[in-house]
Amino acid sequence: MLSDSHHCVRPASEEERAFLESLIREDFARCHPGETLEDVRRRAAFSKEDRGLLRDWMAVAVNRARLTISPICRIAGLTNALDRRCD
């Protein structure tokens, strides 16, 4: 799945970033042996290819988080930290 090239996932906090990365870390490692998300995040500061790669993986993480969190949000009546509302 590709994300819109003008849309960027910007986690609200370091904890949210860590949570999102935890949802994709295993699949990322399987698809990119020898690389880590930290490597890509560091290179994204100066490489448009890595910026796009990180953006696409974070979009996958957000979608996974929505699938995980939204049902819990509905039951608890809480807001979803990823989009500030429950779907």
Phi and psi in radians as a Rosetta constraint file:
Dihedral C 1 N 2 CA 2 C 2 CIRCULARHARMONIC -1.802 0.35
Dihedral N 2 CA 2 C 2 N 3 CIRCULARHARMONIC 2.510 0.35
Dihedral C 2 N 3 CA 3 C 3 CIRCULARHARMONIC -1.646 0.35
Dihedral N 3 CA 3 C 3 N 4 CIRCULARHARMONIC 2.860 0.35
Dihedral C 3 N 4 CA 4 C 4 CIRCULARHARMONIC -1.085 0.35
Dihedral N 4 CA 4 C 4 N 5 CIRCULARHARMONIC 2.303 0.35
Dihedral C 4 N 5 CA 5 C 5 CIRCULARHARMONIC -1.154 0.35
Dihedral N 5 CA 5 C 5 N 6 CIRCULARHARMONIC -0.242 0.35
Dihedral C 5 N 6 CA 6 C 6 CIRCULARHARMONIC -1.758 0.35
Dihedral N 6 CA 6 C 6 N 7 CIRCULARHARMONIC -0.032 0.35
Dihedral C 6 N 7 CA 7 C 7 CIRCULARHARMONIC -1.796 0.35
Dihedral N 7 CA 7 C 7 N 8 CIRCULARHARMONIC 2.272 0.35
Dihedral C 7 N 8 CA 8 C 8 CIRCULARHARMONIC -2.140 0.35
Dihedral N 8 CA 8 C 8 N 9 CIRCULARHARMONIC 2.363 0.35
Dihedral C 8 N 9 CA 9 C 9 CIRCULARHARMONIC -1.464 0.35
Dihedral N 9 CA 9 C 9 N 10 CIRCULARHARMONIC 2.094 0.35
Dihedral C 9 N 10 CA 10 C 10 CIRCULARHARMONIC -2.129 0.35
Dihedral N 10 CA 10 C 10 N 11 CIRCULARHARMONIC 1.668 0.35
Dihedral C 10 N 11 CA 11 C 11 CIRCULARHARMONIC -1.004 0.35
Dihedral N 11 CA 11 C 11 N 12 CIRCULARHARMONIC 2.494 0.35
Dihedral C 11 N 12 CA 12 C 12 CIRCULARHARMONIC -1.248 0.35
Dihedral N 12 CA 12 C 12 N 13 CIRCULARHARMONIC -0.403 0.35
Dihedral C 12 N 13 CA 13 C 13 CIRCULARHARMONIC -2.645 0.35
Dihedral N 13 CA 13 C 13 N 14 CIRCULARHARMONIC 2.949 0.35
Dihedral C 13 N 14 CA 14 C 14 CIRCULARHARMONIC -1.103 0.35
Dihedral N 14 CA 14 C 14 N 15 CIRCULARHARMONIC -0.621 0.35
Dihedral C 14 N 15 CA 15 C 15 CIRCULARHARMONIC -1.135 0.35
Dihedral N 15 CA 15 C 15 N 16 CIRCULARHARMONIC -0.743 0.35
Dihedral C 15 N 16 CA 16 C 16 CIRCULARHARMONIC -1.137 0.35
Dihedral N 16 CA 16 C 16 N 17 CIRCULARHARMONIC -0.722 0.35
Dihedral C 16 N 17 CA 17 C 17 CIRCULARHARMONIC -1.056 0.35
Dihedral N 17 CA 17 C 17 N 18 CIRCULARHARMONIC -0.775 0.35
Dihedral C 17 N 18 CA 18 C 18 CIRCULARHARMONIC -1.111 0.35
Dihedral N 18 CA 18 C 18 N 19 CIRCULARHARMONIC -0.706 0.35
Dihedral C 18 N 19 CA 19 C 19 CIRCULARHARMONIC -1.098 0.35
Dihedral N 19 CA 19 C 19 N 20 CIRCULARHARMONIC -0.831 0.35
Dihedral C 19 N 20 CA 20 C 20 CIRCULARHARMONIC -1.075 0.35
Dihedral N 20 CA 20 C 20 N 21 CIRCULARHARMONIC -0.779 0.35
Dihedral C 20 N 21 CA 21 C 21 CIRCULARHARMONIC -1.133 0.35
Dihedral N 21 CA 21 C 21 N 22 CIRCULARHARMONIC -0.559 0.35
Dihedral C 21 N 22 CA 22 C 22 CIRCULARHARMONIC -1.121 0.35
Dihedral N 22 CA 22 C 22 N 23 CIRCULARHARMONIC -0.468 0.35
Dihedral C 22 N 23 CA 23 C 23 CIRCULARHARMONIC -1.327 0.35
Dihedral N 23 CA 23 C 23 N 24 CIRCULARHARMONIC -0.331 0.35
Dihedral C 23 N 24 CA 24 C 24 CIRCULARHARMONIC -2.094 0.35
Dihedral N 24 CA 24 C 24 N 25 CIRCULARHARMONIC -0.164 0.35
Dihedral C 24 N 25 CA 25 C 25 CIRCULARHARMONIC -0.951 0.35
Dihedral N 25 CA 25 C 25 N 26 CIRCULARHARMONIC -0.821 0.35
Dihedral C 25 N 26 CA 26 C 26 CIRCULARHARMONIC -1.133 0.35
Dihedral N 26 CA 26 C 26 N 27 CIRCULARHARMONIC -0.793 0.35
Dihedral C 26 N 27 CA 27 C 27 CIRCULARHARMONIC -1.163 0.35
Dihedral N 27 CA 27 C 27 N 28 CIRCULARHARMONIC -0.669 0.35
Dihedral C 27 N 28 CA 28 C 28 CIRCULARHARMONIC -1.067 0.35
Dihedral N 28 CA 28 C 28 N 29 CIRCULARHARMONIC -0.793 0.35
Dihedral C 28 N 29 CA 29 C 29 CIRCULARHARMONIC -1.099 0.35
Dihedral N 29 CA 29 C 29 N 30 CIRCULARHARMONIC -0.629 0.35
Dihedral C 29 N 30 CA 30 C 30 CIRCULARHARMONIC -1.219 0.35
Dihedral N 30 CA 30 C 30 N 31 CIRCULARHARMONIC -0.646 0.35
Dihedral C 30 N 31 CA 31 C 31 CIRCULARHARMONIC -1.422 0.35
Dihedral N 31 CA 31 C 31 N 32 CIRCULARHARMONIC -0.454 0.35
Dihedral C 31 N 32 CA 32 C 32 CIRCULARHARMONIC -2.278 0.35
Dihedral N 32 CA 32 C 32 N 33 CIRCULARHARMONIC 1.247 0.35
Dihedral C 32 N 33 CA 33 C 33 CIRCULARHARMONIC -1.004 0.35
Dihedral N 33 CA 33 C 33 N 34 CIRCULARHARMONIC 2.413 0.35
Dihedral C 33 N 34 CA 34 C 34 CIRCULARHARMONIC 1.486 0.35
Dihedral N 34 CA 34 C 34 N 35 CIRCULARHARMONIC -0.088 0.35
Dihedral C 34 N 35 CA 35 C 35 CIRCULARHARMONIC -2.034 0.35
Dihedral N 35 CA 35 C 35 N 36 CIRCULARHARMONIC 2.722 0.35
Dihedral C 35 N 36 CA 36 C 36 CIRCULARHARMONIC -2.166 0.35
Dihedral N 36 CA 36 C 36 N 37 CIRCULARHARMONIC 2.839 0.35
Dihedral C 36 N 37 CA 37 C 37 CIRCULARHARMONIC -1.068 0.35
Dihedral N 37 CA 37 C 37 N 38 CIRCULARHARMONIC -0.572 0.35
Dihedral C 37 N 38 CA 38 C 38 CIRCULARHARMONIC -1.115 0.35
Dihedral N 38 CA 38 C 38 N 39 CIRCULARHARMONIC -0.703 0.35
Dihedral C 38 N 39 CA 39 C 39 CIRCULARHARMONIC -1.034 0.35
Dihedral N 39 CA 39 C 39 N 40 CIRCULARHARMONIC -0.848 0.35
Dihedral C 39 N 40 CA 40 C 40 CIRCULARHARMONIC -1.146 0.35
Dihedral N 40 CA 40 C 40 N 41 CIRCULARHARMONIC -0.738 0.35
Dihedral C 40 N 41 CA 41 C 41 CIRCULARHARMONIC -1.057 0.35
Dihedral N 41 CA 41 C 41 N 42 CIRCULARHARMONIC -0.718 0.35
Dihedral C 41 N 42 CA 42 C 42 CIRCULARHARMONIC -1.144 0.35
Dihedral N 42 CA 42 C 42 N 43 CIRCULARHARMONIC -0.777 0.35
Dihedral C 42 N 43 CA 43 C 43 CIRCULARHARMONIC -1.266 0.35
Dihedral N 43 CA 43 C 43 N 44 CIRCULARHARMONIC -0.423 0.35
Dihedral C 43 N 44 CA 44 C 44 CIRCULARHARMONIC -1.054 0.35
Dihedral N 44 CA 44 C 44 N 45 CIRCULARHARMONIC -0.383 0.35
Dihedral C 44 N 45 CA 45 C 45 CIRCULARHARMONIC -1.118 0.35
Dihedral N 45 CA 45 C 45 N 46 CIRCULARHARMONIC -0.436 0.35
Dihedral C 45 N 46 CA 46 C 46 CIRCULARHARMONIC -2.321 0.35
Dihedral N 46 CA 46 C 46 N 47 CIRCULARHARMONIC 0.047 0.35
Dihedral C 46 N 47 CA 47 C 47 CIRCULARHARMONIC -2.178 0.35
Dihedral N 47 CA 47 C 47 N 48 CIRCULARHARMONIC 2.060 0.35
Dihedral C 47 N 48 CA 48 C 48 CIRCULARHARMONIC -1.175 0.35
Dihedral N 48 CA 48 C 48 N 49 CIRCULARHARMONIC -0.518 0.35
Dihedral C 48 N 49 CA 49 C 49 CIRCULARHARMONIC -1.138 0.35
Dihedral N 49 CA 49 C 49 N 50 CIRCULARHARMONIC -0.794 0.35
Dihedral C 49 N 50 CA 50 C 50 CIRCULARHARMONIC -1.208 0.35
Dihedral N 50 CA 50 C 50 N 51 CIRCULARHARMONIC -0.591 0.35
Dihedral C 50 N 51 CA 51 C 51 CIRCULARHARMONIC -1.059 0.35
Dihedral N 51 CA 51 C 51 N 52 CIRCULARHARMONIC -0.769 0.35
Dihedral C 51 N 52 CA 52 C 52 CIRCULARHARMONIC -1.175 0.35
Dihedral N 52 CA 52 C 52 N 53 CIRCULARHARMONIC -0.712 0.35
Dihedral C 52 N 53 CA 53 C 53 CIRCULARHARMONIC -1.067 0.35
Dihedral N 53 CA 53 C 53 N 54 CIRCULARHARMONIC -0.818 0.35
Dihedral C 53 N 54 CA 54 C 54 CIRCULARHARMONIC -1.112 0.35
Dihedral N 54 CA 54 C 54 N 55 CIRCULARHARMONIC -0.743 0.35
Dihedral C 54 N 55 CA 55 C 55 CIRCULARHARMONIC -1.020 0.35
Dihedral N 55 CA 55 C 55 N 56 CIRCULARHARMONIC -0.803 0.35
Dihedral C 55 N 56 CA 56 C 56 CIRCULARHARMONIC -1.145 0.35
Dihedral N 56 CA 56 C 56 N 57 CIRCULARHARMONIC -0.734 0.35
Dihedral C 56 N 57 CA 57 C 57 CIRCULARHARMONIC -1.163 0.35
Dihedral N 57 CA 57 C 57 N 58 CIRCULARHARMONIC -0.667 0.35
Dihedral C 57 N 58 CA 58 C 58 CIRCULARHARMONIC -1.195 0.35
Dihedral N 58 CA 58 C 58 N 59 CIRCULARHARMONIC -0.551 0.35
Dihedral C 58 N 59 CA 59 C 59 CIRCULARHARMONIC -1.121 0.35
Dihedral N 59 CA 59 C 59 N 60 CIRCULARHARMONIC -0.686 0.35
Dihedral C 59 N 60 CA 60 C 60 CIRCULARHARMONIC -1.087 0.35
Dihedral N 60 CA 60 C 60 N 61 CIRCULARHARMONIC -0.751 0.35
Dihedral C 60 N 61 CA 61 C 61 CIRCULARHARMONIC -1.077 0.35
Dihedral N 61 CA 61 C 61 N 62 CIRCULARHARMONIC -0.744 0.35
Dihedral C 61 N 62 CA 62 C 62 CIRCULARHARMONIC -1.101 0.35
Dihedral N 62 CA 62 C 62 N 63 CIRCULARHARMONIC -0.741 0.35
Dihedral C 62 N 63 CA 63 C 63 CIRCULARHARMONIC -1.117 0.35
Dihedral N 63 CA 63 C 63 N 64 CIRCULARHARMONIC -0.704 0.35
Dihedral C 63 N 64 CA 64 C 64 CIRCULARHARMONIC -1.133 0.35
Dihedral N 64 CA 64 C 64 N 65 CIRCULARHARMONIC -0.697 0.35
Dihedral C 64 N 65 CA 65 C 65 CIRCULARHARMONIC -1.124 0.35
Dihedral N 65 CA 65 C 65 N 66 CIRCULARHARMONIC -0.705 0.35
Dihedral C 65 N 66 CA 66 C 66 CIRCULARHARMONIC -1.081 0.35
Dihedral N 66 CA 66 C 66 N 67 CIRCULARHARMONIC -0.699 0.35
Dihedral C 66 N 67 CA 67 C 67 CIRCULARHARMONIC -1.149 0.35
Dihedral N 67 CA 67 C 67 N 68 CIRCULARHARMONIC -0.572 0.35
Dihedral C 67 N 68 CA 68 C 68 CIRCULARHARMONIC -1.405 0.35
Dihedral N 68 CA 68 C 68 N 69 CIRCULARHARMONIC -0.750 0.35
Dihedral C 68 N 69 CA 69 C 69 CIRCULARHARMONIC -1.550 0.35
Dihedral N 69 CA 69 C 69 N 70 CIRCULARHARMONIC -0.652 0.35
Dihedral C 69 N 70 CA 70 C 70 CIRCULARHARMONIC -0.944 0.35
Dihedral N 70 CA 70 C 70 N 71 CIRCULARHARMONIC -0.809 0.35
Dihedral C 70 N 71 CA 71 C 71 CIRCULARHARMONIC -1.065 0.35
Dihedral N 71 CA 71 C 71 N 72 CIRCULARHARMONIC -0.650 0.35
Dihedral C 71 N 72 CA 72 C 72 CIRCULARHARMONIC -1.163 0.35
Dihedral N 72 CA 72 C 72 N 73 CIRCULARHARMONIC -0.715 0.35
Dihedral C 72 N 73 CA 73 C 73 CIRCULARHARMONIC -1.029 0.35
Dihedral N 73 CA 73 C 73 N 74 CIRCULARHARMONIC -0.806 0.35
Dihedral C 73 N 74 CA 74 C 74 CIRCULARHARMONIC -1.080 0.35
Dihedral N 74 CA 74 C 74 N 75 CIRCULARHARMONIC -0.751 0.35
Dihedral C 74 N 75 CA 75 C 75 CIRCULARHARMONIC -1.153 0.35
Dihedral N 75 CA 75 C 75 N 76 CIRCULARHARMONIC -0.774 0.35
Dihedral C 75 N 76 CA 76 C 76 CIRCULARHARMONIC -1.496 0.35
Dihedral N 76 CA 76 C 76 N 77 CIRCULARHARMONIC -0.236 0.35
Dihedral C 76 N 77 CA 77 C 77 CIRCULARHARMONIC 1.253 0.35
Dihedral N 77 CA 77 C 77 N 78 CIRCULARHARMONIC 0.462 0.35
Dihedral C 77 N 78 CA 78 C 78 CIRCULARHARMONIC -1.696 0.35
Dihedral N 78 CA 78 C 78 N 79 CIRCULARHARMONIC 2.834 0.35
Dihedral C 78 N 79 CA 79 C 79 CIRCULARHARMONIC -1.503 0.35
Dihedral N 79 CA 79 C 79 N 80 CIRCULARHARMONIC 2.628 0.35
Dihedral C 79 N 80 CA 80 C 80 CIRCULARHARMONIC -1.490 0.35
Dihedral N 80 CA 80 C 80 N 81 CIRCULARHARMONIC 2.125 0.35
Dihedral C 80 N 81 CA 81 C 81 CIRCULARHARMONIC -1.135 0.35
Dihedral N 81 CA 81 C 81 N 82 CIRCULARHARMONIC -0.362 0.35
Dihedral C 81 N 82 CA 82 C 82 CIRCULARHARMONIC -1.361 0.35
Dihedral N 82 CA 82 C 82 N 83 CIRCULARHARMONIC -0.614 0.35
Dihedral C 82 N 83 CA 83 C 83 CIRCULARHARMONIC -2.301 0.35
Dihedral N 83 CA 83 C 83 N 84 CIRCULARHARMONIC 0.276 0.35
Dihedral C 83 N 84 CA 84 C 84 CIRCULARHARMONIC 1.111 0.35
Dihedral N 84 CA 84 C 84 N 85 CIRCULARHARMONIC 0.254 0.35
Dihedral C 84 N 85 CA 85 C 85 CIRCULARHARMONIC -2.788 0.35
Dihedral N 85 CA 85 C 85 N 86 CIRCULARHARMONIC 2.769 0.35
Dihedral C 85 N 86 CA 86 C 86 CIRCULARHARMONIC -1.488 0.35
Dihedral N 86 CA 86 C 86 N 87 CIRCULARHARMONIC 2.477 0.35
